[in-house]
Structures are given as structure tokens and as C-alpha cells.
Amino acid sequence: MIEILNREFVYLWYYFSVQFEQIFQYWVLGIVLGSIISVFGKEKTHQLFGALQEHTLGVFGVIPASMIGIASPLCMYGTIPIAASFSQKGVRDDWLGAFMMSSILLNPQLLIYSAALGTHAFVIRIVSSFLCGITAGLFIRLFYTHKSESFFHFSGLSESINCDVDPNPLLRLFKNIWRNIKATGPYFFAGIALSAAFQHYIPADFVAMVFGNNEAFGVLMAATIGVPLYVCGGGTIPLLQSFLQNGMSMGSATAFMITGPATKITNLGAIKIVLGTKQFCLYLLFTLAFAFIAGILVDAFQ
């Protein structure tokens, strides 16, 4: 029995160490660059979004709004008070929708983590998040701008407390890096451990059968499992890399990368704060539909 357990441990440690060597540098780089952007570029990013209302962009305002959402380093609980302040200043709901949707799906730190998946997946993640933000903004404009009620309910919300207040810029940066390590580290190592177990115990043929051979079914399955499996972006990168190496189609990966962060429990809790029941259900339906369609299109044209 001890011999069997020892052999299993050796196998798991091998898969863990290989995955760790492949991804660790991206995790470190993501934390450092993400913290630099958060400490020194956060205000500039949000000032840029606030300045959009000074231009008569109309429907085209969803394009820069979605881009700025991706560049925003804040988590969703930090983004919502910012969006509330923008709303009070007169920024349109469709622009806010584009900003918040793309901000949910991607941020500078997760963007760097995603480079570990390869150039193809990296580009697709950026493009799909960008287009999802634009599409969300367009839907809000189409179905809600003509109504008397607002799509969002920001009443009573104000800007969140800024944790980066140390007068020494280097100390601010180091504190931010340490907060990021504490927040993402456990999930990162848990993700690698889960990926190692997956590679050892799940045959590659099974992954190819579920997520690769039958494209529509695989995309639907990936969109579905993205809901319970996604806890932290950094933690799911090792798992997603393992899926792709074992035969998952890029379309299925795309669906997973959309539904995962959009339905992460903490993001859902934050979104529910500013959406009524009807809008919240529409948000979930929109996310799943966009993920499925995006996944099908990626598999069809890659």
C-alpha cells in the first residue's frame, strides 16, 4: 500500500513540477505588472473613461469603454463603485455596460497569466472579452436607453476605499504585490495541483471526446463547467492549459474563458448589487449565449 501511494505521489509531483515550471513565470510577471498598473496607472485609466462623456461618440462609445474595462486593474467589487460615480456624472448605461462586462472578463494581471496558454489562446481571449463588452453595451443601448428606468441601480454606492495610500511609492507597490500574492497564491497552487491530478488520472482521449471531437457539445460543456470550476483566474490557467494539451478545442476554451469569470461567485455577488432580478437573469443568459456563440465561431474559423 505504501509503495502504491509513493508511486502515485511521484507521478503527481512530476506533473505538478512540469506545470509549475511552465506557468510560474507568468504568474510572477502578472502580479508584478498588475500591481504596477494598479498603483501607478489606475487613476489615469479611470480618468480616461470619465473623459469619454466629453466626446460625442454615441453608439461608438462602447468601443473605447470596453477597451478601458480590460485595462482596469480593479476587481468587480472595486469596479462597481467607480461605475456608480461615473453614472452620477452622466456616463451612459451602454458605455458603463461595455466597461463593466469587459472588466469582469479580463484585467491586466489575468491577461499576462493567459500568455501561458499560447499566442492563439492569448489573442482569442483579448478579442472575445473586447467583443463581449461591446455586445453587452449594444444590447443595453438597444433595449434600455429608450426606457425611463435605468439598467443599473447604483443608488447608495460610492467609491471604494483605496488601499494604495502609503506616501512611499515603492512601499505602495510592494504592499500591492503582497496583497496579490495572498489573494491569488492559494488558488494558483491549487490549480496546478488539480491540473496534475487531471493529467495523471483523466485520459487525453476522454478530453478530446468531450471537448474536441463534437464541437457544439464540447463548447456547451465548456461553457457549463466554467460556472462551477472558475474560482480565480490564475488558478484556472493551469487547468485550462492541461485541457488544451489533452485535446480541448479552442472554441471550448473560449467558452470556458467567458463563462468562468462572468459567473465566478464573487463577481455574481457584486453584479447582483447593481442589477434587479430581471436584469441579473438577462446578464446570465447573455453570458452563456455569447460564450456558446463565440466558441462555435472560433472552432468554425480557426
VEXDREN-2710 file (C-alpha; in Angstrom, 1 decimal):
% VEXDREN-2710
k/r/px/py/pz
1/MET/0.0/0.0/0.0
2/ILE/2.8/2.4/0.9
3/GLU/4.6/1.5/-2.3
4/ILE/1.5/2.4/-4.3
5/LEU/1.0/5.7/-2.5
6/ASN/4.6/6.5/-3.0
7/ARG/4.4/5.8/-6.7
8/GLU/1.3/7.9/-7.1
9/PHE/3.0/10.8/-5.2
10/VAL/6.0/10.6/-7.6
11/TYR/3.7/10.7/-10.6
12/LEU/1.7/13.7/-9.3
13/TRP/4.8/15.5/-8.2
14/TYR/6.3/15.1/-11.7
15/TYR/3.1/16.6/-13.4
16/PHE/3.0/19.3/-10.7
17/SER/6.6/20.3/-11.3
18/VAL/6.3/20.4/-15.1
19/GLN/3.2/22.5/-14.9
20/PHE/4.8/24.8/-12.3
21/GLU/7.8/25.4/-14.5
22/GLN/5.6/26.3/-17.5
23/ILE/3.4/28.8/-15.7
24/PHE/5.2/30.2/-12.6
25/GLN/7.0/32.9/-14.6
26/TYR/3.6/34.2/-16.0
27/TRP/2.1/34.3/-12.5
28/VAL/5.0/36.3/-11.1
29/LEU/5.1/38.7/-14.1
30/GLY/1.3/39.1/-13.9
31/ILE/1.5/40.0/-10.2
32/VAL/4.3/42.5/-10.7
33/LEU/3.0/44.2/-13.8
34/GLY/-0.6/44.1/-12.5
35/SER/0.5/45.8/-9.3
36/ILE/2.5/48.4/-11.2
37/ILE/-0.6/49.2/-13.2
38/SER/-2.9/49.2/-10.1
39/VAL/-0.6/51.5/-8.1
40/PHE/0.6/53.9/-10.8
41/GLY/-1.9/53.6/-13.6
42/LYS/-5.3/53.1/-12.0
43/GLU/-6.3/56.7/-11.7
44/LYS/-5.2/57.5/-15.2
45/THR/-7.3/54.6/-16.6
46/HIS/-10.4/55.7/-14.8
47/GLN/-9.9/59.4/-15.7
48/LEU/-9.7/58.3/-19.3
49/PHE/-13.1/56.5/-19.1
50/GLY/-14.6/59.5/-17.3
51/ALA/-13.4/61.8/-20.1
52/LEU/-15.4/59.8/-22.7
53/GLN/-18.6/61.7/-21.8
54/GLU/-16.9/64.9/-23.1
55/HIS/-16.9/63.4/-26.6
56/THR/-20.0/62.9/-28.8
57/LEU/-19.2/59.3/-29.6
58/GLY/-22.8/58.0/-29.4
59/VAL/-23.1/54.3/-30.0
60/PHE/-19.3/54.1/-30.8
61/GLY/-18.5/54.9/-27.2
62/VAL/-18.9/51.2/-26.3
63/ILE/-15.6/50.5/-28.2
64/PRO/-13.3/52.6/-26.0
65/ALA/-15.4/51.8/-22.9
66/SER/-14.8/48.0/-23.5
67/MET/-11.0/48.6/-24.1
68/ILE/-10.7/50.7/-20.8
69/GLY/-12.6/47.9/-18.9
70/ILE/-9.9/45.4/-19.9
71/ALA/-7.2/47.9/-18.8
72/SER/-8.8/48.5/-15.4
73/PRO/-7.0/46.5/-12.7
74/LEU/-9.8/46.6/-10.1
75/CYS/-11.8/43.6/-9.1
76/MET/-15.6/43.8/-9.7
77/TYR/-16.3/45.0/-6.1
78/GLY/-13.9/47.8/-6.8
79/THR/-15.2/48.5/-10.3
80/ILE/-18.9/48.9/-9.3
81/PRO/-18.3/52.0/-7.0
82/ILE/-16.2/53.5/-9.8
83/ALA/-19.0/52.8/-12.3
84/ALA/-21.5/54.3/-9.8
85/SER/-19.5/57.6/-9.7
86/PHE/-19.3/57.6/-13.5
87/SER/-23.1/57.1/-13.6
88/GLN/-23.6/60.1/-11.3
89/LYS/-21.5/62.2/-13.6
90/GLY/-23.7/61.3/-16.6
91/VAL/-21.9/58.5/-18.3
92/ARG/-24.4/56.4/-20.3
93/ASP/-25.6/53.0/-19.3
94/ASP/-24.5/51.3/-22.5
95/TRP/-20.9/52.6/-22.1
96/LEU/-21.0/51.5/-18.4
97/GLY/-22.2/48.1/-19.5
98/ALA/-19.4/47.7/-22.0
99/PHE/-16.9/48.9/-19.4
100/MET/-18.1/46.5/-16.7
101/MET/-18.6/43.5/-18.9
102/SER/-15.1/43.5/-20.3
103/SER/-13.7/44.4/-16.8
104/ILE/-15.3/41.2/-15.5
105/LEU/-13.8/39.0/-18.2
106/LEU/-10.2/40.4/-18.2
107/ASN/-7.8/42.6/-16.5
108/PRO/-4.0/43.3/-17.0
109/GLN/-2.9/40.7/-14.5
110/LEU/-5.1/37.9/-16.0
111/LEU/-4.1/39.0/-19.4
112/ILE/-0.4/38.2/-18.6
113/TYR/-1.4/34.9/-16.9
114/SER/-3.2/34.0/-20.2
115/ALA/0.0/34.3/-22.2
116/ALA/0.9/30.8/-20.7
117/LEU/-1.8/29.3/-22.9
118/GLY/0.0/30.3/-26.1
119/THR/-0.3/33.1/-28.6
120/HIS/-3.5/31.8/-30.2
121/ALA/-5.5/31.5/-27.0
122/PHE/-4.0/34.8/-25.7
123/VAL/-5.3/36.7/-28.7
124/ILE/-8.7/35.0/-28.7
125/ARG/-9.1/35.8/-25.0
126/ILE/-8.4/39.5/-25.6
127/VAL/-10.7/39.7/-28.7
128/SER/-13.6/37.7/-27.2
129/SER/-13.5/39.8/-24.0
130/PHE/-13.4/43.0/-26.0
131/LEU/-16.3/42.0/-28.3
132/CYS/-18.3/40.7/-25.3
133/GLY/-18.1/44.1/-23.7
134/ILE/-19.1/45.9/-26.9
135/THR/-22.0/43.5/-27.4
136/ALA/-23.3/44.0/-23.9
137/GLY/-23.2/47.7/-24.3
138/LEU/-25.1/47.5/-27.6
139/PHE/-27.8/45.3/-26.1
140/ILE/-28.3/47.8/-23.3
141/ARG/-28.5/50.6/-25.8
142/LEU/-30.9/48.7/-28.0
143/PHE/-33.3/47.6/-25.2
144/TYR/-32.9/50.0/-22.3
145/THR/-31.9/53.5/-23.4
146/HIS/-35.4/54.3/-24.6
147/LYS/-36.9/53.3/-21.3
148/SER/-37.5/55.5/-18.3
149/GLU/-35.8/53.1/-16.0
150/SER/-32.0/52.7/-15.8
151/PHE/-30.4/49.3/-16.5
152/PHE/-28.2/49.7/-13.4
153/HIS/-29.2/50.6/-9.8
154/PHE/-26.2/52.5/-8.3
155/SER/-28.1/54.3/-5.6
156/GLY/-26.2/54.5/-2.3
157/LEU/-22.9/53.4/-3.8
158/SER/-19.7/55.4/-3.6
159/GLU/-16.1/54.9/-4.5
160/SER/-14.4/52.1/-2.6
161/ILE/-11.6/52.7/-0.1
162/ASN/-8.2/52.9/-1.8
163/CYS/-5.7/50.5/-0.2
164/ASP/-2.7/52.1/-2.1
165/VAL/-2.2/55.1/0.2
166/ASP/1.3/54.8/1.5
167/PRO/3.2/58.0/0.8
168/ASN/6.3/56.0/-0.3
169/PRO/5.6/54.7/-3.9
170/LEU/7.9/51.7/-3.5
171/LEU/6.1/50.6/-0.3
172/ARG/2.8/51.1/-2.1
173/LEU/3.9/48.8/-4.8
174/PHE/5.4/46.1/-2.5
175/LYS/2.2/46.1/-0.4
176/ASN/0.1/45.7/-3.5
177/ILE/2.3/42.9/-4.7
178/TRP/1.9/41.2/-1.3
179/ARG/-1.9/41.5/-1.4
180/ASN/-1.9/40.0/-4.9
181/ILE/0.2/37.1/-3.8
182/LYS/-2.0/36.4/-0.8
183/ALA/-5.2/36.7/-2.9
184/THR/-4.1/34.6/-5.9
185/GLY/-1.3/32.3/-4.5
186/PRO/-3.5/29.6/-2.9
187/TYR/-5.7/29.3/-6.0
188/PHE/-2.6/29.3/-8.3
189/PHE/-1.0/26.3/-6.5
190/ALA/-4.4/24.6/-6.1
191/GLY/-5.0/25.0/-9.8
192/ILE/-1.6/23.4/-10.6
193/ALA/-2.3/20.5/-8.2
194/LEU/-5.7/19.9/-9.7
195/SER/-4.2/20.1/-13.2
196/ALA/-1.5/17.5/-12.2
197/ALA/-4.2/15.1/-10.9
198/PHE/-6.2/15.7/-14.0
199/GLN/-3.3/14.9/-16.3
200/HIS/-2.5/11.7/-14.3
201/TYR/-6.0/10.3/-13.9
202/ILE/-8.0/11.5/-16.9
203/PRO/-7.1/10.0/-20.3
204/ALA/-6.4/12.5/-23.1
205/ASP/-8.8/10.6/-25.3
206/PHE/-11.6/11.4/-22.9
207/VAL/-10.9/15.2/-23.0
208/ALA/-10.7/15.1/-26.8
209/MET/-14.0/13.2/-27.0
210/VAL/-15.9/15.6/-24.6
211/PHE/-14.3/19.0/-25.6
212/GLY/-12.8/18.4/-29.0
213/ASN/-14.4/15.9/-31.4
214/ASN/-18.0/17.2/-31.1
215/GLU/-17.6/20.9/-31.3
216/ALA/-21.1/22.2/-30.4
217/PHE/-21.4/19.7/-27.5
218/GLY/-17.8/20.5/-26.4
219/VAL/-18.4/24.2/-26.4
220/LEU/-21.7/23.8/-24.5
221/MET/-20.0/21.6/-21.9
222/ALA/-17.1/24.0/-21.5
223/ALA/-19.4/26.9/-21.1
224/THR/-21.3/24.9/-18.4
225/ILE/-18.3/23.7/-16.4
226/GLY/-16.8/27.2/-16.4
227/VAL/-19.5/28.1/-13.9
228/PRO/-18.5/25.8/-11.0
229/LEU/-14.8/25.4/-11.8
230/TYR/-13.8/29.0/-12.0
231/VAL/-12.7/30.5/-8.7
232/CYS/-9.6/32.5/-9.5
233/GLY/-8.2/33.4/-13.0
234/GLY/-4.7/32.5/-12.0
235/GLY/-5.9/29.1/-10.6
236/THR/-7.7/28.1/-13.8
237/ILE/-4.9/28.8/-16.2
238/PRO/-3.0/25.6/-15.3
239/LEU/-6.3/23.6/-15.7
240/LEU/-7.1/25.2/-19.0
241/GLN/-3.6/24.6/-20.3
242/SER/-4.0/21.0/-19.4
243/PHE/-7.3/20.8/-21.2
244/LEU/-5.9/22.3/-24.3
245/GLN/-2.9/20.0/-24.3
246/ASN/-5.2/17.0/-24.0
247/GLY/-7.4/17.8/-26.9
248/MET/-9.9/20.6/-25.9
249/SER/-10.8/22.7/-28.9
250/MET/-10.0/26.4/-28.9
251/GLY/-13.8/27.2/-29.2
252/SER/-14.5/25.2/-26.0
253/ALA/-11.6/27.0/-24.3
254/THR/-13.1/30.3/-25.4
255/ALA/-16.5/29.5/-23.9
256/PHE/-14.8/28.5/-20.6
257/MET/-12.8/31.7/-20.5
258/ILE/-16.0/33.7/-20.9
259/THR/-18.5/31.9/-18.6
260/GLY/-15.8/31.3/-15.9
261/PRO/-15.0/34.9/-14.8
262/ALA/-18.5/36.1/-15.7
263/THR/-20.2/33.6/-13.3
264/LYS/-17.5/33.5/-10.6
265/ILE/-19.4/33.6/-7.3
266/THR/-17.7/36.9/-6.1
267/ASN/-18.4/38.6/-9.4
268/LEU/-22.0/37.4/-9.4
269/GLY/-22.4/38.8/-5.9
270/ALA/-21.1/42.1/-6.9
271/ILE/-23.2/42.3/-10.1
272/LYS/-26.4/41.4/-8.2
273/ILE/-25.8/44.5/-6.1
274/VAL/-26.5/46.8/-9.1
275/LEU/-28.9/44.7/-11.1
276/GLY/-32.5/43.8/-10.4
277/THR/-33.7/40.3/-10.7
278/LYS/-34.8/40.7/-14.3
279/GLN/-31.5/42.3/-15.4
280/PHE/-29.5/39.8/-13.4
281/CYS/-31.2/36.9/-15.3
282/LEU/-30.6/38.7/-18.6
283/TYR/-26.9/39.0/-17.6
284/LEU/-26.6/35.3/-17.1
285/LEU/-28.5/34.4/-20.3
286/PHE/-26.4/36.9/-22.3
287/THR/-23.1/35.5/-20.9
288/LEU/-24.0/31.8/-21.7
289/ALA/-25.3/32.7/-25.1
290/PHE/-22.3/34.8/-26.0
291/ALA/-19.9/32.2/-24.7
292/PHE/-21.6/29.4/-26.8
293/ILE/-21.8/31.5/-30.0
294/ALA/-18.2/32.7/-29.6
295/GLY/-16.9/29.2/-29.0
296/ILE/-18.8/27.9/-32.1
297/LEU/-17.4/30.7/-34.3
298/VAL/-13.8/30.2/-33.0
299/ASP/-14.0/26.5/-33.9
300/ALA/-15.6/27.2/-37.3
301/PHE/-13.0/29.7/-38.4
302/GLN/-9.7/28.7/-36.8
END
